[in-house]
Every structure is written in structure tokens, then in C-alpha cells.
Amino acid sequence: MARTGERAAPAGGPVTGIGARLREYARLMRVDRPIGYFLLLWPTLWALWIAGEGRPEPRVVAIFIAGVILMRSAGCVVNDWADRDIDPHVRRTRDRPLAAGRVRPGEALALFALLCLAAFGLVLLTNPLTIALSFVGAALAASYPFMKRFHHLPQVHLGAAFGWAVPMAFAAQAGSVPPVAWLLFTATLLWTVAYDTMYAMADREDDLRLGVKSTAILFGDADRAIVGVLQALFLLAMALLGRRLGLGEPYWLGLAAAAALALYQQYLIRRREPSACFRAFLNNGWLGAAVFAGLALAYL
């Protein structure tokens, strides 16, 4: 964490002109980096397809896809607001709109509030159980960016935030949250901790210098092994899910493809090179897609 009062000089003042400001807001929401949308979307779609037994209501699917876009965007905005004194000192993040001074902190908070209100408006189109669960999801999303200051497990907090879409999807589609939903929630949490640890491995040197905490720092030289264990537990949880639901061959082929991608990610992070660790993180978009493809085909 940056020392009190320490902040790099911004690259320039806030931009002017509607078009330029909208572009900076889009960058603040990471519209130009869609991987976060996919990593949140895949578990949401897994849950909707299971809850709907392969035929989820199109209206519910549309609500949740829009909700994923809004809440991931809101999470990025509040993350940058929380890290506005840290990002200027990290090579990968120093050109973000807030860190570079092109967007004011107050603007970011206003944008965060607007995105959350829009997402809550979508939730109001569902049922009371989903609405009640949404307050937990909002609290997890809003508090996650601050956890790296207090403990070494912010990745677990992120896993809970991303995984909370699972019980919400079951509640919206099926009207209840059965035990299978919590098994899928656990699998999503394990997967998220694994891939976000890879992400943290790419930033480890900067995080150590700034005093920011992460699982990559906590795990130390055991990072690759622990990520491998997390990946194995995720695949085991998904296998238990497949057996419990009696899913057919396409599901297992999708899970086999996911296992192959997990092994490829282990290959990428073998030397802990930051760029390779980041590539391994990005590869999880394909892993989530493989699981969804197998799941959807199994129900067909």
C-alpha cells in the first residue's frame, strides 16, 4: 500500500468533451477488457441452465446477462476508486483513468452508484428471494476491493462475490436454492481463487513493494502447487455435480476439455513469468466456455 499522502503525479487533468469522457468511463468500467465479464458470466449461465433443466426462461437469462455486465462494470469502478492511491505506482495500472487523473474520484463514485441502481432495477424484475440475496451480492462486490489491505485472501472474497450469482440464478429461475446450487457455488469459489491467484502472481513484485496482500504472496513458493490443488478440487466438485444431476457424455467431454486447459495453465505458470501468468488467467475464459458447452449439449 502506498505511504500516506504518496501519489504519483497524474498524466493530466480530467478530459473534456462528452465523447472523450464517455470513453474514459468505458475504460473505467473495463469495457475494453471483457475477460471479467466472461469469468462472471459462465458460472451464472451454468446455474441458469441447471436450474432450468436446460431450458431457462429467456427473460431470466436476459436479466442476468445484463446484470453481469452492470455489476462487473460497477466492481471495476469501485476497485479503481479504492486503489486510486495504489494504481499510480503499478506499471500495469498507472494509466487507468482514475490513476492518471483523467476521471475524478467523485465521478467514479457517481458512476458506481448509477450502475448499482441499474442492476438493482433489474433484480426488482425477479422474485423476493432473489431480491433478498442481491443485498449480499452487492455487499460482497462493494467490499472486495478493500480486502487486500486487511488479509492475504482477497481472492477468496472475490470468489464469494462472483459465486453469489449462482444462488441468485437458482432463486430467480427455480424459486429456491437447493443443495446442488451450493455445490456449484463452492466450485465457482475454488475456480475463482485459482485463476485470480494466477492474476496476482503477475503483480506479485509490485504488490510486495506496495504492501498489498494476496494469495500469491501468502502461498509463496507453493503457489503453483496450491493453484493445482484448487483446480483439481474445482474439477472434482464439477464431477460430483455431473453425477448428481445424471448428465450425459457431452458434459464429461466439456469437463475433460476444462481439465486439459487447467493443465495448460499450469504449463504457462511454470516459471512464474508475469506475462505468462496473465495469459494463464485469460485462458480461464475458455475453460468456463468448455464447461458451459458440455452442460448445454448434455441437456439438449
matplotlib code that plots the C-alpha trace (Angstrom):
import matplotlib.pyplot as plt

x = [0.0, 1.3, 2.6, 0.2, -0.1, 2.1, 0.6, 2.2, 1.6, -1.4, -0.7, -3.1, -6.3, -9.8, -10.7, -13.2, -15.9, -18.7, -17.2, -13.9, -15.5, -17.7, -14.6, -12.8, -15.9, -15.9, -12.3, -13.0, -15.7, -13.1, -15.4, -12.2, -11.1, -14.1, -12.4, -14.0, -17.5, -16.9, -15.5, -18.6, -21.0, -20.0, -21.0, -24.2, -25.1, -24.1, -26.5, -29.3, -29.1, -29.1, -31.9, -33.9, -33.0, -31.6, -34.5, -34.1, -36.6, -35.3, -36.5, -34.4, -31.4, -31.6, -31.9, -28.8, -26.7, -27.5, -26.8, -23.4, -22.4, -23.6, -22.2, -18.8, -18.6, -19.6, -17.0, -14.2, -15.2, -15.2, -12.0, -10.2, -11.7, -10.4, -7.0, -6.6, -3.6, -2.0, -2.6, -0.3, 2.7, 2.0, 3.2, 0.2, -2.4, -0.8, -2.7, -6.1, -8.5, -8.5, -4.8, -3.9, -6.2, -8.5, -11.5, -12.2, -12.9, -16.4, -17.3, -16.2, -18.4, -21.4, -20.9, -20.6, -23.9, -25.6, -24.5, -25.6, -29.0, -29.5, -28.5, -31.0, -33.7, -33.1, -33.3, -36.7, -38.0, -37.4, -38.8, -38.5, -35.9, -33.6, -34.1, -33.1, -30.0, -29.0, -28.1, -25.5, -24.1, -23.9, -22.1, -19.6, -18.9, -18.5, -16.3, -13.9, -11.5, -10.7, -9.8, -6.2, -5.4, -6.5, -5.7, -4.0, -7.2, -8.9, -9.1, -11.5, -13.6, -13.7, -14.7, -17.6, -18.7, -18.5, -20.0, -23.0, -24.5, -25.2, -27.7, -29.3, -29.7, -31.3, -33.6, -34.7, -35.2, -36.4, -37.7, -35.4, -31.7, -31.2, -28.1, -26.8, -26.6, -24.3, -22.1, -21.9, -21.2, -18.3, -16.9, -17.1, -15.3, -12.5, -12.1, -12.1, -9.4, -7.3, -7.4, -7.2, -4.1, -2.5, -3.5, -1.9, 1.2, 1.6, 1.5, 3.4, 6.6, 4.6, 2.3, 5.2, 6.7, 3.5, 2.4, -0.7, -1.8, -2.8, -2.9, 0.1, 2.2, 0.7, 1.4, 4.9, 6.9, 3.9, 1.8, 1.8, 1.1, -1.8, -3.3, -3.1, -4.9, -7.6, -8.1, -8.3, -10.9, -12.9, -12.9, -13.9, -16.8, -18.0, -17.7, -19.8, -22.3, -22.4, -23.0, -25.7, -27.5, -27.1, -25.6, -24.5, -21.4, -21.2, -20.9, -17.9, -16.3, -16.6, -15.1, -12.3, -11.6, -11.6, -9.1, -6.8, -7.0, -6.1, -3.0, -2.1, -2.4, 0.0, 2.4, 2.1, 2.8, 5.7, 8.3, 6.1, 6.8, 4.3, 3.2, 2.7, 0.7, -1.5, -2.0, -3.0, -5.5, -7.0, -7.2, -9.9, -12.4, -12.1, -12.2, -15.6, -16.8, -15.9, -17.8, -20.9, -20.7, -20.7, -23.5, -25.7, -25.2, -25.9, -29.3, -30.0]
y = [0.0, 3.4, 5.6, 8.2, 11.1, 9.5, 9.6, 9.8, 12.9, 12.3, 12.2, 15.1, 16.7, 15.4, 15.1, 17.4, 16.8, 14.3, 11.7, 11.7, 11.5, 8.6, 6.8, 7.3, 6.0, 2.9, 2.3, 2.7, 0.0, -2.2, -2.4, -2.7, -5.8, -8.2, -11.2, -10.2, -10.3, -13.8, -15.1, -13.8, -14.9, -18.5, -19.6, -17.6, -19.5, -22.8, -22.1, -20.9, -24.0, -26.4, -24.6, -24.5, -28.1, -26.9, -24.6, -21.4, -18.7, -16.3, -13.3, -14.5, -15.2, -11.7, -10.1, -12.0, -11.3, -7.6, -7.8, -9.4, -6.5, -3.9, -5.5, -6.4, -2.8, -1.5, -3.7, -2.4, 1.2, 0.8, -1.2, 1.6, 4.1, 2.1, 1.7, 5.3, 5.8, 2.4, 2.2, 5.1, 3.1, -0.1, -0.3, -2.3, 0.1, 3.5, 4.5, 3.7, 6.8, 7.5, 6.7, 9.0, 11.8, 11.8, 11.0, 12.5, 10.2, 11.8, 11.0, 7.4, 7.1, 8.6, 6.1, 3.2, 4.3, 4.6, 1.1, -0.4, 1.3, 0.0, -3.6, -3.4, -2.2, -5.5, -7.5, -6.0, -7.8, -11.1, -12.6, -11.7, -14.4, -13.1, -9.6, -10.6, -12.4, -9.4, -7.4, -10.0, -9.9, -6.1, -6.1, -8.7, -6.7, -3.4, -4.6, -6.8, -4.1, -3.1, -6.7, -6.6, -4.1, -6.4, -10.0, -12.2, -13.8, -11.2, -13.8, -15.8, -12.8, -12.3, -16.0, -15.5, -12.3, -14.0, -17.2, -15.4, -15.2, -18.9, -18.9, -15.8, -17.5, -20.6, -18.3, -16.4, -19.4, -22.1, -20.1, -21.9, -22.5, -26.3, -28.1, -28.5, -24.7, -24.6, -27.3, -25.1, -22.1, -23.9, -25.0, -21.4, -20.1, -22.7, -21.8, -18.1, -18.4, -20.4, -18.0, -14.9, -16.2, -16.5, -12.9, -11.9, -13.8, -11.4, -8.5, -10.0, -7.9, -4.6, -5.9, -6.7, -3.3, -1.5, -3.7, -5.1, -8.6, -11.5, -15.3, -15.2, -13.6, -15.9, -19.1, -18.1, -20.9, -23.2, -21.0, -23.4, -26.4, -24.8, -23.4, -27.0, -28.3, -25.7, -26.6, -30.2, -29.5, -27.4, -30.2, -32.7, -30.5, -30.2, -34.0, -34.6, -32.1, -34.0, -37.3, -35.9, -34.4, -37.5, -35.5, -37.3, -37.7, -34.1, -32.8, -35.1, -34.2, -30.5, -31.2, -33.1, -30.1, -27.9, -30.3, -30.1, -26.3, -26.3, -28.4, -25.9, -23.1, -25.0, -25.2, -21.4, -20.5, -23.0, -20.2, -17.6, -15.1, -12.2, -12.2, -16.0, -15.9, -13.3, -15.4, -18.3, -16.1, -15.1, -18.7, -19.3, -17.7, -20.7, -23.1, -21.7, -21.8, -25.5, -26.4, -24.4, -26.0, -29.5, -28.6, -27.1, -30.0, -32.5, -31.0, -30.9]
z = [0.0, -0.8, 2.0, 3.5, 1.1, -1.6, -5.1, -8.5, -10.5, -12.8, -16.5, -17.0, -15.7, -16.3, -20.0, -21.6, -24.2, -23.9, -26.3, -24.5, -21.1, -22.1, -23.4, -20.1, -18.2, -20.5, -19.7, -16.0, -16.4, -18.3, -21.3, -23.3, -21.3, -21.5, -19.7, -16.4, -18.0, -19.2, -15.9, -14.1, -16.9, -17.2, -13.6, -14.0, -17.1, -15.6, -12.7, -15.0, -17.3, -14.3, -12.5, -15.7, -16.6, -19.9, -20.7, -18.6, -19.1, -21.8, -19.7, -16.7, -18.9, -20.3, -16.8, -15.6, -18.6, -18.3, -14.5, -15.1, -17.4, -14.9, -11.7, -13.3, -14.5, -11.1, -9.4, -11.7, -10.9, -7.2, -7.4, -9.1, -6.7, -3.7, -5.4, -6.6, -4.3, -5.3, -9.1, -10.0, -8.6, -10.5, -14.1, -15.3, -13.7, -13.8, -17.0, -15.6, -15.8, -12.1, -11.6, -14.5, -13.2, -16.3, -14.1, -10.7, -7.7, -7.2, -10.8, -10.2, -7.1, -9.0, -11.9, -9.4, -7.7, -11.1, -12.2, -8.9, -9.2, -12.7, -11.6, -8.7, -11.1, -13.0, -9.7, -9.0, -12.1, -10.3, -7.1, -3.4, -2.7, -5.5, -4.3, -0.7, -2.0, -4.1, -1.0, 0.0, -3.5, -3.5, -0.2, -1.4, -4.6, -2.9, -0.1, -2.1, -3.3, 0.3, 1.5, 0.1, 2.8, 5.7, 4.8, 2.3, 1.0, -1.2, -3.9, -1.6, -1.2, -4.9, -5.3, -3.0, -4.9, -8.3, -7.0, -5.4, -8.9, -8.6, -5.7, -7.2, -10.5, -8.9, -6.9, -10.0, -12.2, -9.8, -6.8, -4.4, -3.6, -3.4, -2.2, -5.8, -6.0, -3.0, -4.6, -7.7, -5.6, -3.9, -7.3, -8.6, -5.5, -5.9, -9.6, -8.9, -6.3, -8.7, -11.6, -9.5, -7.8, -11.3, -11.9, -8.5, -9.5, -12.4, -9.9, -7.0, -7.2, -7.3, -4.5, -2.3, -2.8, -2.0, 0.9, -0.9, 0.2, -2.0, -2.1, -4.5, -1.7, 1.0, -0.9, -1.8, -3.5, -3.1, -5.4, -8.4, -6.3, -4.4, -7.6, -9.0, -5.9, -6.3, -9.9, -9.0, -6.3, -8.8, -11.3, -8.6, -7.5, -11.1, -11.5, -8.4, -9.8, -13.1, -11.3, -9.0, -12.0, -14.1, -17.0, -20.1, -22.2, -23.6, -20.1, -19.4, -22.6, -21.7, -18.2, -19.9, -22.1, -18.9, -17.3, -20.3, -20.2, -16.5, -17.3, -20.0, -17.4, -15.1, -18.0, -18.6, -14.9, -14.5, -14.5, -12.8, -15.5, -15.1, -18.8, -18.8, -15.5, -17.1, -20.1, -17.9, -16.2, -19.5, -20.6, -17.9, -20.2, -22.5, -19.5, -18.4, -22.0, -22.3, -19.2, -20.4, -23.9, -22.3, -19.9, -22.6, -25.0, -22.2, -21.6, -25.4]

ax = plt.figure().add_subplot(projection="3d")
ax.plot(x, y, z, "-o")
ax.set_aspect("equal")
plt.show()
